């Protein structure tokens, strides 16, 4: 679970990121981010019913993405609102290592984290 201060929760925040943010897509994930006016980066994860019809499957996918983000949380630049959306190529059998690599590549390509 991400710490509470790093969670993007409000509908208005999600809408602002979708409207004003820059997007990057790779494999089965779509990342969109926008700057915020704080010293904290917040992250929201979206898995729609089109990706997985059952709530248990959607929650499993969200937990895996959240775990991958949590490992790189300390490297994320401050002042970013990030939304990661799952696309139809992901399912409950997708390997965690592959999800982790995709999340890291998206964060690197977008400039949210720097190369280590």
PAZAGU-593918 format. One record per atom (N, C-alpha, C): atom name; x negated, z, y negated. Coordinates in steps of 0.02 Angstrom, whole numbers. Layout:
N
+-------+--------+--------+--------+
: rolum :     xx :     zz :     yy :
+-------+--------+--------+--------+
:    CA :      X :      Z :      Y :
...
+-------+--------+--------+--------+
***
This chain:
116
+-------+--------+--------+--------+
: rolum :     xx :     zz :     yy :
+-------+--------+--------+--------+
:     N :    -42 :      0 :     59 :
:    CA :      0 :      0 :      0 :
:     C :    -44 :      0 :    -62 :
:     N :    -26 :    -42 :   -109 :
:    CA :    -63 :    -43 :   -172 :
:     C :    -45 :     19 :   -213 :
:     N :    -93 :     45 :   -251 :
:    CA :    -76 :    101 :   -296 :
:     C :    -20 :     81 :   -345 :
:     N :     20 :    128 :   -362 :
:    CA :     79 :    114 :   -404 :
:     C :     62 :     79 :   -469 :
:     N :      6 :     96 :   -500 :
:    CA :    -11 :     65 :   -564 :
:     C :    -31 :     -8 :   -556 :
:     N :    -47 :    -30 :   -496 :
:    CA :    -67 :    -99 :   -484 :
:     C :    -10 :   -142 :   -456 :
:     N :     52 :   -117 :   -458 :
:    CA :    108 :   -155 :   -432 :
:     C :    147 :   -187 :   -489 :
:     N :    164 :   -250 :   -479 :
:    CA :    207 :   -287 :   -525 :
:     C :    277 :   -282 :   -497 :
:     N :    324 :   -252 :   -534 :
:    CA :    389 :   -238 :   -506 :
:     C :    448 :   -269 :   -543 :
:     N :    444 :   -270 :   -609 :
:    CA :    503 :   -289 :   -649 :
:     C :    514 :   -365 :   -648 :
:     N :    578 :   -382 :   -647 :
:    CA :    597 :   -453 :   -646 :
:     C :    570 :   -490 :   -707 :
:     N :    571 :   -457 :   -765 :
:    CA :    546 :   -489 :   -826 :
:     C :    471 :   -505 :   -821 :
:     N :    433 :   -461 :   -788 :
:    CA :    361 :   -473 :   -779 :
:     C :    349 :   -533 :   -734 :
:     N :    387 :   -537 :   -679 :
:    CA :    381 :   -594 :   -634 :
:     C :    398 :   -659 :   -671 :
:     N :    453 :   -658 :   -708 :
:    CA :    474 :   -718 :   -745 :
:     C :    422 :   -739 :   -797 :
:     N :    391 :   -691 :   -830 :
:    CA :    340 :   -706 :   -880 :
:     C :    279 :   -739 :   -847 :
:     N :    259 :   -714 :   -789 :
:    CA :    202 :   -744 :   -754 :
:     C :    219 :   -815 :   -731 :
:     N :    280 :   -825 :   -704 :
:    CA :    299 :   -891 :   -683 :
:     C :    303 :   -940 :   -741 :
:     N :    326 :   -916 :   -799 :
:    CA :    335 :   -960 :   -857 :
:     C :    269 :   -974 :   -893 :
:     N :    228 :   -924 :   -903 :
:    CA :    168 :   -931 :   -945 :
:     C :    104 :   -939 :   -905 :
:     N :    105 :   -923 :   -840 :
:    CA :     43 :   -919 :   -802 :
:     C :     16 :   -985 :   -778 :
:     N :    -46 :   -982 :   -754 :
:    CA :    -80 :  -1038 :   -723 :
:     C :    -76 :  -1030 :   -648 :
:     N :    -69 :  -1085 :   -612 :
:    CA :    -59 :  -1081 :   -540 :
:     C :   -113 :  -1115 :   -499 :
:     N :   -124 :  -1089 :   -439 :
:    CA :   -171 :  -1117 :   -391 :
:     C :   -138 :  -1113 :   -322 :
:     N :   -147 :  -1166 :   -283 :
:    CA :   -117 :  -1168 :   -217 :
:     C :   -171 :  -1183 :   -166 :
:     N :   -166 :  -1149 :   -109 :
:    CA :   -211 :  -1163 :    -53 :
:     C :   -175 :  -1146 :     12 :
:     N :   -176 :  -1191 :     59 :
:    CA :   -145 :  -1184 :    125 :
:     C :    -73 :  -1159 :    119 :
:     N :    -62 :  -1095 :    133 :
:    CA :      5 :  -1067 :    136 :
:     C :     18 :  -1015 :     82 :
:     N :    -24 :  -1013 :     30 :
:    CA :    -14 :   -965 :    -24 :
:     C :    -16 :  -1001 :    -92 :
:     N :     22 :   -975 :   -138 :
:    CA :     23 :  -1000 :   -207 :
:     C :     11 :   -940 :   -253 :
:     N :    -40 :   -943 :   -295 :
:    CA :    -58 :   -889 :   -340 :
:     C :    -44 :   -911 :   -411 :
:     N :    -10 :   -869 :   -449 :
:    CA :      2 :   -882 :   -519 :
:     C :    -18 :   -819 :   -557 :
:     N :    -52 :   -828 :   -614 :
:    CA :    -74 :   -769 :   -651 :
:     C :    -69 :   -781 :   -726 :
:     N :    -59 :   -726 :   -762 :
:    CA :    -57 :   -727 :   -835 :
:     C :    -89 :   -663 :   -860 :
:     N :   -116 :   -665 :   -920 :
:    CA :   -147 :   -605 :   -947 :
:     C :    -93 :   -557 :   -972 :
:     N :   -108 :   -493 :   -969 :
:    CA :    -63 :   -443 :   -997 :
:     C :   -101 :   -404 :  -1051 :
:     N :    -68 :   -360 :  -1085 :
:    CA :    -99 :   -324 :  -1140 :
:     C :   -118 :   -253 :  -1120 :
:     N :   -146 :   -247 :  -1060 :
:    CA :   -167 :   -180 :  -1038 :
:     C :   -235 :   -185 :  -1004 :
:     N :   -260 :   -128 :   -984 :
:    CA :   -325 :   -125 :   -950 :
:     C :   -317 :   -126 :   -874 :
:     N :   -257 :   -139 :   -850 :
:    CA :   -243 :   -135 :   -779 :
:     C :   -217 :   -203 :   -756 :
:     N :   -240 :   -224 :   -697 :
:    CA :   -213 :   -285 :   -667 :
:     C :   -157 :   -264 :   -619 :
:     N :   -102 :   -303 :   -621 :
:    CA :    -45 :   -288 :   -578 :
:     C :    -32 :   -348 :   -533 :
:     N :    -10 :   -334 :   -472 :
:    CA :     -1 :   -386 :   -422 :
:     C :     68 :   -381 :   -392 :
:     N :    101 :   -438 :   -386 :
:    CA :    166 :   -443 :   -352 :
:     C :    162 :   -494 :   -296 :
:     N :    197 :   -482 :   -242 :
:    CA :    196 :   -527 :   -185 :
:     C :    267 :   -548 :   -168 :
:     N :    276 :   -614 :   -158 :
:    CA :    342 :   -642 :   -146 :
:     C :    341 :   -681 :    -81 :
:     N :    389 :   -665 :    -37 :
:    CA :    400 :   -704 :     24 :
:     C :    474 :   -718 :     27 :
:     N :    493 :   -781 :     22 :
:    CA :    564 :   -798 :     19 :
:     C :    594 :   -806 :     89 :
:     N :    660 :   -813 :     90 :
:    CA :    695 :   -823 :    153 :
:     C :    679 :   -890 :    184 :
:     N :    657 :   -937 :    144 :
:    CA :    639 :  -1003 :    171 :
:     C :    576 :   -998 :    214 :
:     N :    534 :   -949 :    200 :
:    CA :    473 :   -939 :    239 :
:     C :    488 :   -903 :    304 :
:     N :    527 :   -849 :    301 :
:    CA :    545 :   -810 :    360 :
:     C :    616 :   -785 :    350 :
:     N :    660 :   -800 :    397 :
:    CA :    730 :   -783 :    387 :
:     C :    744 :   -708 :    397 :
:     N :    703 :   -675 :    438 :
:    CA :    715 :   -604 :    452 :
:     C :    674 :   -560 :    405 :
:     N :    704 :   -507 :    381 :
:    CA :    671 :   -461 :    334 :
:     C :    609 :   -430 :    365 :
:     N :    611 :   -414 :    429 :
:    CA :    553 :   -384 :    461 :
:     C :    493 :   -431 :    460 :
:     N :    505 :   -495 :    469 :
:    CA :    450 :   -544 :    467 :
:     C :    423 :   -551 :    396 :
:     N :    468 :   -553 :    347 :
:    CA :    447 :   -558 :    276 :
:     C :    405 :   -497 :    257 :
:     N :    427 :   -438 :    278 :
:    CA :    390 :   -377 :    262 :
:     C :    321 :   -376 :    296 :
:     N :    317 :   -401 :    357 :
:    CA :    253 :   -405 :    392 :
:     C :    204 :   -451 :    354 :
:     N :    229 :   -508 :    332 :
:    CA :    187 :   -554 :    294 :
:     C :    165 :   -522 :    229 :
:     N :    210 :   -488 :    194 :
:    CA :    192 :   -454 :    132 :
:     C :    140 :   -400 :    143 :
:     N :    147 :   -362 :    196 :
:    CA :     98 :   -309 :    211 :
:     C :     29 :   -339 :    223 :
:     N :     26 :   -395 :    258 :
:    CA :    -39 :   -427 :    272 :
:     C :    -71 :   -453 :    207 :
:     N :    -31 :   -484 :    165 :
:    CA :    -58 :   -510 :    102 :
:     C :    -80 :   -451 :     58 :
:     N :    -40 :   -399 :     56 :
:    CA :    -57 :   -339 :     16 :
:     C :   -122 :   -308 :     40 :
:     N :   -133 :   -305 :    106 :
:    CA :   -194 :   -277 :    134 :
:     C :   -255 :   -320 :    114 :
:     N :   -245 :   -385 :    114 :
:    CA :   -300 :   -430 :     95 :
:     C :   -317 :   -421 :     21 :
:     N :   -267 :   -412 :    -21 :
:    CA :   -278 :   -402 :    -93 :
:     C :   -310 :   -334 :   -105 :
:     N :   -289 :   -284 :    -68 :
:    CA :   -315 :   -216 :    -78 :
:     C :   -390 :   -212 :    -67 :
:     N :   -416 :   -253 :    -21 :
:    CA :   -488 :   -253 :     -7 :
:     C :   -529 :   -280 :    -66 :
:     N :   -499 :   -323 :   -107 :
:    CA :   -535 :   -352 :   -164 :
:     C :   -511 :   -323 :   -231 :
:     N :   -470 :   -271 :   -229 :
:    CA :   -441 :   -244 :   -289 :
:     C :   -493 :   -221 :   -340 :
:     N :   -547 :   -192 :   -317 :
:    CA :   -598 :   -167 :   -364 :
:     C :   -635 :   -224 :   -399 :
:     N :   -635 :   -284 :   -370 :
:    CA :   -671 :   -341 :   -399 :
:     C :   -628 :   -381 :   -448 :
:     N :   -563 :   -367 :   -449 :
:    CA :   -517 :   -406 :   -492 :
:     C :   -528 :   -386 :   -565 :
:     N :   -533 :   -437 :   -608 :
:    CA :   -541 :   -425 :   -679 :
:     C :   -479 :   -389 :   -707 :
:     N :   -489 :   -348 :   -757 :
:    CA :   -434 :   -310 :   -785 :
:     C :   -392 :   -353 :   -831 :
:     N :   -330 :   -332 :   -842 :
:    CA :   -286 :   -366 :   -889 :
:     C :   -252 :   -428 :   -861 :
:     N :   -239 :   -430 :   -796 :
:    CA :   -207 :   -488 :   -765 :
:     C :   -143 :   -466 :   -730 :
:     N :    -90 :   -507 :   -737 :
:    CA :    -31 :   -500 :   -695 :
:     C :    -33 :   -557 :   -646 :
:     N :    -30 :   -541 :   -582 :
:    CA :    -40 :   -591 :   -529 :
:     C :     21 :   -591 :   -483 :
:     N :     46 :   -651 :   -468 :
:    CA :    100 :   -658 :   -419 :
:     C :     74 :   -703 :   -364 :
:     N :     78 :   -679 :   -302 :
:    CA :     58 :   -718 :   -244 :
:     C :    121 :   -733 :   -204 :
:     N :    136 :   -798 :   -197 :
:    CA :    195 :   -820 :   -160 :
:     C :    174 :   -852 :    -95 :
:     N :    209 :   -834 :    -41 :
:    CA :    196 :   -864 :     24 :
:     C :    235 :   -929 :     29 :
:     N :    202 :   -980 :     57 :
:    CA :    234 :  -1044 :     67 :
:     C :    252 :  -1053 :    141 :
:     N :    284 :  -1107 :    157 :
:    CA :    312 :  -1115 :    224 :
:     C :    261 :  -1120 :    281 :
:     N :    197 :  -1128 :    266 :
:    CA :    147 :  -1133 :    319 :
:     C :    127 :  -1067 :    350 :
:     N :    148 :  -1011 :    322 :
:    CA :    130 :   -945 :    348 :
:     C :    187 :   -919 :    392 :
:     N :    170 :   -881 :    443 :
:    CA :    220 :   -848 :    484 :
:     C :    191 :   -783 :    510 :
:     N :    230 :   -749 :    551 :
:    CA :    208 :   -682 :    574 :
:     C :    149 :   -685 :    622 :
:     N :    133 :   -744 :    649 :
:    CA :     76 :   -749 :    694 :
:     C :     12 :   -773 :    660 :
:     N :     15 :   -785 :    594 :
:    CA :    -45 :   -806 :    558 :
:     C :    -97 :   -751 :    560 :
:     N :   -158 :   -769 :    576 :
:    CA :   -213 :   -722 :    583 :
:     C :   -229 :   -688 :    516 :
:     N :   -240 :   -623 :    518 :
:    CA :   -255 :   -585 :    457 :
:     C :   -319 :   -610 :    424 :
:     N :   -368 :   -627 :    464 :
:    CA :   -432 :   -651 :    436 :
:     C :   -421 :   -715 :    396 :
:     N :   -378 :   -759 :    419 :
:    CA :   -363 :   -821 :    383 :
:     C :   -326 :   -806 :    317 :
:     N :   -280 :   -758 :    319 :
:    CA :   -245 :   -738 :    258 :
:     C :   -294 :   -709 :    208 :
:     N :   -339 :   -667 :    232 :
:    CA :   -390 :   -635 :    189 :
:     C :   -435 :   -687 :    156 :
:     N :   -458 :   -736 :    194 :
:    CA :   -500 :   -789 :    167 :
:     C :   -463 :   -831 :    115 :
:     N :   -400 :   -846 :    128 :
:    CA :   -361 :   -886 :     81 :
:     C :   -350 :   -848 :     16 :
:     N :   -334 :   -783 :     20 :
:    CA :   -325 :   -742 :    -40 :
:     C :   -390 :   -740 :    -80 :
:     N :   -446 :   -728 :    -47 :
:    CA :   -511 :   -725 :    -82 :
:     C :   -528 :   -791 :   -115 :
:     N :   -516 :   -847 :    -80 :
:    CA :   -530 :   -913 :   -109 :
:     C :   -486 :   -926 :   -170 :
:     N :   -423 :   -907 :   -167 :
:    CA :   -379 :   -916 :   -225 :
:     C :   -402 :   -875 :   -284 :
:     N :   -421 :   -812 :   -272 :
:    CA :   -444 :   -769 :   -325 :
:     C :   -508 :   -795 :   -356 :
:     N :   -553 :   -822 :   -315 :
:    CA :   -615 :   -851 :   -341 :
:     C :   -602 :   -914 :   -381 :
:     N :   -561 :   -959 :   -355 :
:    CA :   -546 :  -1022 :   -389 :
:     C :   -512 :  -1010 :   -457 :
:     N :   -470 :   -959 :   -460 :
:    CA :   -434 :   -946 :   -522 :
:     C :   -477 :   -909 :   -573 :
:     N :   -534 :   -882 :   -552 :
:    CA :   -577 :   -845 :   -597 :
:     C :   -557 :   -773 :   -607 :
:     N :   -512 :   -749 :   -565 :
:    CA :   -489 :   -679 :   -571 :
:     C :   -543 :   -632 :   -545 :
:     N :   -581 :   -653 :   -495 :
:    CA :   -639 :   -615 :   -473 :
:     C :   -700 :   -660 :   -479 :
:     N :   -758 :   -629 :   -484 :
:    CA :   -820 :   -666 :   -488 :
:     C :   -853 :   -668 :   -420 :
:     N :   -894 :   -718 :   -409 :
:    CA :   -929 :   -723 :   -345 :
:     C :   -973 :   -662 :   -334 :
:     N :   -976 :   -639 :   -273 :
:    CA :  -1016 :   -580 :   -256 :
:     C :  -1083 :   -601 :   -233 :
+-------+--------+--------+--------+
***
